[in-house]
Amino acid sequence: METLAGGVAASFAGVAYDHLGRATTFIGTGAIMITLIVAARILAGDNWSVRNVVPKSAVSLDIIS
């Protein structure tokens, strides 16, 4: 599925590059990437940052107290 999506995205990027130019295509793809990052952040909610998190399995096995 990822390969198919990548192929479709590359086709759209190629058409946009030919018809709209390099700068417009780069700005458009940048805007799409930022939009996807923001959407991922919203969907992830509190799970966005997992730094310094001790796995529950380590606590339950008394590996880390």
C-alpha positions in Angstrom: 0.0 0.0 0.0 2.8 2.4 0.8 4.5 1.7 -2.5 1.2 2.5 -4.3 0.7 5.7 -2.4 4.3 6.7 -3.1 3.8 6.1 -6.8 0.6 8.1 -6.9 2.2 11.0 -5.0 5.2 10.9 -7.3 2.9 11.1 -10.3 1.1 14.1 -8.9 4.4 15.8 -8.0 5.7 15.2 -11.5 2.6 16.8 -13.1 2.7 19.7 -10.7 6.4 20.2 -11.3 5.7 20.3 -15.1 2.7 22.6 -15.0 3.2 24.8 -11.9 7.0 25.0 -11.6 9.6 24.0 -9.0 8.9 26.6 -6.4 5.1 26.2 -6.3 5.5 22.4 -6.2 8.0 22.6 -3.3 5.8 25.1 -1.4 2.7 22.9 -1.9 4.4 19.7 -0.8 5.9 21.5 2.2 2.4 22.7 3.2 1.1 19.1 2.8 3.9 17.8 5.0 3.3 20.4 7.7 -0.5 19.6 7.6 0.2 15.9 8.0 2.6 16.5 11.0 0.0 18.7 12.7 -2.7 16.1 12.1 -0.5 13.3 13.5 0.2 15.5 16.6 -3.5 16.0 17.2 -4.3 12.4 16.7 -1.5 11.2 19.0 -2.6 13.4 21.8 -0.7 12.7 25.0 1.2 9.9 23.4 3.2 12.3 21.2 6.3 12.3 23.4 7.4 9.0 24.9 10.7 10.2 26.4 11.7 8.9 29.8 8.9 6.5 29.9 9.5 3.2 31.8 7.7 0.3 30.1 4.9 -1.2 32.3 6.4 -4.6 31.8 9.6 -3.5 33.4 7.8 -2.2 36.4 5.6 -5.2 36.8 8.6 -7.6 36.7 10.4 -5.5 39.3 13.3 -4.8 36.9 12.9 -1.1 37.6 11.4 0.3 40.7 
